[in-house]
Amino acid sequence: MSRTAVVAFGGNALVTDAEHDSIPQQYETVARTASHLADMIEQGWRLVVSHGNGPQVGFILRRSEISQEEVDPVPVDYAVADTQGAIGYMFVKALTNELARRGCSRPVVALVTQSVVELDDPAFGKPTKPIGSFLTEATARSMAETQGWTIMEDAGRGWRRTVASPQPRKILETEAIRTLLDSGAVVVAAGGGGIPVAVQPDGHLVGVEAVVDKDLASGLLAHDLGAEMLLIPTSVPRVAIRFGTPEQRWLDSISVDEARAYIKSGEFGAGSMEPKVAAVADFVATTPGAVGVIGAPEEIRAILEGRSGTRIVAADSTAVLLAVNGTLMRGLRLSPNMAAAGATFVRETTTEPAYRLWTINDDHPAMVRVTDGTGVRVGVEIWSVPPAGLAGILLKEPPGLTIGKVRLDDGTTVLGVIGEPALVEGQREITRHGGWRAYLAAEGISS
């Protein structure tokens, strides 16, 4: 069954630094990204690609400022539309070329997309989103007087124009995007958060001088499409708390409630990681069965396999955590049993050094707890399992395996699949490999 994912790139992801901001250089960055997106398409994902446009809108507005004596200025909503076309063209060309290289025939379509905002949104009373280039205070004040701008000093680097960043309420082209997906197309949409428009009482649309947050718009689109995944590629492999300090800790998987608690405590940068975490948490909270991930674009394949990125999942107060160490792991022979049980992957980790591992006829492993000091840390996956699904997993396990308590390397205790001591009599011990996957790889055994 096809799954739908919305992948939301930031505009800064296309401009790696000030020395690589030309249009050909931006396209080179998109082209490198296309291979990772093509991996998703080959795995059966129906794909919507959205993108930011902050630097690109800034370039357009700066050109407009420089040429204002000769041509009329470009309104913000038109600048957003311009970037949707230009960046959309980059993704269309790069993805079309990459898919053709792989012998995959799939239409790629960029769609001009509008986000409905409300004119009474509180954001319009306090325009705080800086756009455009840095200016001297004198120039900024002159522009404010002649053009009606609101302005602000930006972190000691100069003065800039500010606009409102209202909440997106609806993506007008959602049904058109759904139709394109159903036809087999890859869709580039909601660029720059969508062109901000307001609906007048008579139904007419009017453009709005504002900027819609790309992550919030992408989350709204993903929810309305019923997508199974919202993926936000960023410059780091995972989200971290206490970032940049000696106590920095990368997050593998957190619940919506944990994400919101971290936001409330100010763990994430308000202008950088915080809106990404907030958008993903909102999407997961409102979309049953969905997952949201933040991670590096070059690790998309690993993200899909659960080996990279920070996953935000819906909290289930009744679910139990289960450690699995063999054929129930992702991509292995009995992994469909986990899906049938409604289980959700949480993270990879290891046990405390108190377990030994045997292979049972090279069909599956058996992990046994020992108390004589000869145990090691064994690689396991942690899954969140609804109680109703736990019995089904156990009943489908081979004889001699059961579910008991397993202590992890971080000191926590969860349920886990363990072997009965009698099961391993006469079997080959593989403890030195530290895990079933490592054993399979070392022996060249197909999973």
Steps between C-alpha positions, in 0.01 A plus 500: 500500500638843404605736774508878476782715634547875502870595497557863596840649413611834638597786271836518675558136405540618140743779588783325683692822573555853371757374252255254340181696445481525122213335317725234338645421843154472652403260223807287570382469861150399388648245258694337782179480701306343212670163539373469858147589395520249216587233758168573671311483173658164415390373840139577409446834670259750346698819535422867553808723520471841660777752549589820678591819318637748755831577329346490154222746589769719653692499171188603306415780742858625494496514120171687527652750743802560279287560189217696665584815306425320172240230572219459749581303818405131527232432765587224748224263385627526142856438616380181669326399177818573301703273725241223480547496126880525501574254782221273381667491159827395665334207677302400190810496280723327755245232592400437139865449407571274797194283441585471130853393592345219705264399222197618695225677307316732736361850436632773730279808533557833678176665608445866592350470847306748713463500879191663646568728796263708711542876498414519868786266588690656794820473298393798290507717811866418555692438175816331627614287204810664347529478122724646235851636534674675789483880481645795681267656754463811284406302190260280695324799652475665160340186355261484794391857432470474122383137465302453821734229627537385857867454587720356773864476597607139444755355745751782457545425131293787366138601444246302303143514387256290704170344402239295683520120512137393550379143553401315181137387522457318170701402194272586209651247260483196732247309287693575182814363670308189604382447142854533369627250757223257407609527137854395593665841493764631736382844612703805601263725697457742791829670416594767752199403710266585215410840356312677782146592395186605681145414397267798486132472601401475132743211449764698315864437579742781585875470541644587840835659584609224736710183523352166601724261692601220264499229766153588629360508146665168416358344816152629417525364146628163627210477744236591243644244257496233772874448450675229698817706540618859527876516449692823554860478376735735681872557549542259793438123520274528804339753731694569819423641841752723676646553153857628490571428868702220662165346600371486142287192435369382162139382498412179315126487571271715712127524554290800405469590870878483543553717192261765629659492845844560346359791298342650813829479687682680216720210390483590130587817311185705441604584146660171406412162651197599709255556210606169345438306821171685558375431148588130516345461846176668386485278192551179698253605769223563248568219250428151635772247431740754351863560586714810464877505457768771502843408363768553237401476130795278414375249758147460365553131431622445856210709630250276321669198655479658845878533538525878488299814570283599793157338486202664668222252572158520660499405867292196588455475876406132470788393272792296632863516393638176357866423426551265204835350406442278197271431208236747625739788429434740213543345159552146630285194444241542776484880497149484344386359836587834661297690242206262547513567874478876444851550643697822443880507480655721769881466490807280481696436820685229693431298812708523814806267484316202647387297198638233268378408155461172312389419146226238480581307183576836331124557491471745789698604810438438867613759755550365853574698816803386700624592848857371490656813353544357150219699343535774238291784362268366230358723227121526514217706353241660726142498378182648645235227491128524579414247773255324267783436253748361751339158529487466122874563475576242768274233350678533165848465650689170457483252793740575783472878471295696748450854625665614823663806652815633333726761654649750253839668500346829618364333814137477392304176496264396221340180384707298256519182296728260689595135461449215742834348613398154378454638148869576451636162604712364214464824300781730384575802715538829312538738795824647361308661212290708740179463301307301242552744212876503557504121503305477173735749336811322624379162379353625173159362591199650320247655734 
